[in-house]
Amino acid sequence: MELGAGAALGAALAVGLAALGAGIGDGMVTGNAVQGLARQPEAKGSIMTTMFISVGLIEAMPIIAVVIAFILLGKAA
């Protein structure tokens, strides 16, 4: 396998797995936030703030993976 093909495969795997992990993480965070809101509606502000911060941190993972993929593809060219 040529270096460029290996880099493209590695980049695709990195981005795909990061997106999969972020999707699972976002689903878990949002589901647990909905459960928390159902149990304690008066804590809505605190739960929603924590949920948005958590989703933002989770979404940073695929963004970093895309940056690493671009670096990897740039080195292979």
N, C-alpha and C positions, 0 to 999 in steps of 0.2 A: 504494500500500500504506500502510495506516495505521501509525502509530508503534508501537502495541502489537503488531501482527502482525509487524512487522520485528524488534522486540525478542524476541518469542517464537521467531522463526526463528533469530535470532542465538544465543539461549540454547540452543536445541536443537542447533544446529551445534557450539557450543563444548563442550557436555557430551558429545555423541556422538563428536566427534573426539578429545577428551581420553581418553574411555573406550577408544576404538580404539587409540590410542597406548599407553595403559597396558597393555592386553592384549597387544600385540605386545612391549612391553618386558619384561613379566613372563615371557612365554614364552621370550624370548631369554635372560634372566638364569637362569631355572630350568633351561633346557636346557643352558646352558654349565656350570652348577653340577653337574648330573648327569654331564656329560662329565668335569669335573674330579674328581669323586668316583670315577668309574670308573678314571681314570688314577692317582690318588693317594688311596687310601682312608684313609691315615694322616693326611691333612690335612683330615679331615672337619670338625673344629671351626672351623678358620679359614675354610674354604669356606662353611659354613653361616652363620656369623656375617656374612660379607661379603654373602651372598645375601639374608639377611633385612634387612640395612640397605639394600641396593639396592632391594629390592622395596618397602620402606617409603617410600623417596624417590620411587620411580616412582609409587606410589599417591597421593602428595601432589598430583600433577598433576590428576587428575580431581576431587579434593576442592576444589582452588582454582578449577577451572573451574565447579563447581556454585555456589560462593560468588559468583563473577563473574556467573553467570547470574541468581542471585537479585537481585544489585545492579542488573543491567540490567533485569530485569522490574520491580523496584521503582521505577526512574526513569521507566519508560514508563507507569506507572499514573497 
